[in-house]
Every structure is written in C-alpha cells, then in structure tokens.
Amino acid sequence: MLYTVRCSPYQDDFNAVLGLITDADDVLMLQNGVLLGIHGNPYLAELIHTGAGIYALQEDLDARGLTERVSEHVKVVNYNGFVNLTVKHQQSLSW
C-alpha cells in the first residue's frame, strides 16, 4: 500500500498510522508531511523501523526550504516518482 502523508506528524496522531505500515509498503511525504523526513525527527526513526520505503516530494521540500535537512533514509522524488509509486501500489491511504 502507498501511504501519503500530507500533514505534519505533530498535528495528527501519526502513531496510529505507524501501526498499519509494513515492509511491503511505501510512504510518500507531501505538503507539510515532509516535516516527517527531517533528520532527527523521532517519528522518522519509528517509520524507518517498519521497513517501508520512505519518500518525500522534492517540490514540497524546496518550497519549505528543507531540502538540505532531509534524512539520508528518505528518497527524494519528483512528480514522476510520485506517479511511479501510485502505479506500483494498487491501494493508497492519504493521511
């Protein structure tokens, strides 16, 4: 499943979605969700332990001035990468 995270992990109960994510899933951070991908974020450490693929949209990182602060565990993708993830997964859940 593809999980798209659009909200800051500090605004929502991100722990609720963490319990659903497995190593067969991918997580794509969009909009303010890219805050999750910042190096040192405690929620990111928990997400890494799920084994899921972790992605952030380049345009949203750039818009927030966070490109240089993104963790090395996060794969940065453009809109083509976003489309590829949606093709890869038949199901998605927006958070």
N, C-alpha and C positions, 0 to 999 in steps of 0.2 A: 504494500500500500504506500502511496505517496502522502505524506503529511505536509501541508503547507501552513507555516506559522506566520501569521500576519501581525500579531500583537506582541508587545514587549512581554517577556516572561515575568516581569514584575507587575504587570497589570492583571494577568489571568492566573488561574490555578494550573500552571504548567506541569506540576506533579501528576495531575490527573491524566494528561496525555502521555506522560512518560511511561506509565504503566501499560500502555497499549502498544508501544513501539517495540519491534523485534529486529533481529539482524537481517531479516528479509525485506525490511522497509527502507525508504529514503525519506529524509526530512529536508524540506526546502524553506529557507527563511526569506520572507518578503517584507516590504514596508518596515515597520518598527520591529518586526520579528528578527531582523538582522542583529539586533542587540544581543540576542542569544549567542551569536557566533563570535563575540568579542573575547579575546584571550583573557583567561582568569575568571570568566563567568561561572559561578558554581552550578548553574543549570546545565551549562555546556558539558561540564565534567560528567554529570549524570547521563546526559544524552550519549556521550562517547561510549559509556559502558554498555549501552543497549546493542552496540554493534551495527547500528543502522548507518547508511550513507548520509552524510551531513553536507548540505549545500546552502549557499547564500547567493542571492541575486546581486550581481556586480553593480547594476544601476542604482539599487537601493542603498548599497554600501557607500557608493560615491556620493549620492545625494545627502547622506548624513555625515560625510567626512570620516568614515570608519574603515576605509579600505586598508589602511596601514595597521589597524589594530585587530584585524580578524585573526583568529587562531589558525595554526597550521593544520589543524584537524578538519577544517572547513574547506570544501572545494568551492571555489567561486565560479559561478556560471553566468552567462548572458541569457537573453531571451531564447536563443536557440537551445541552450542547455535546459531551460525550463520546459520547452516543448518536448525535448527528448525524454525528460523524466515523466511527463504526462503520458507519452506513448509507451514507455516501459511499464507503467503501472495501470492496470485496468480500473483500479479503485483509488479514490483520493478522499482525504478528510482535511477540511480547512479549519484551522484553529486560530 
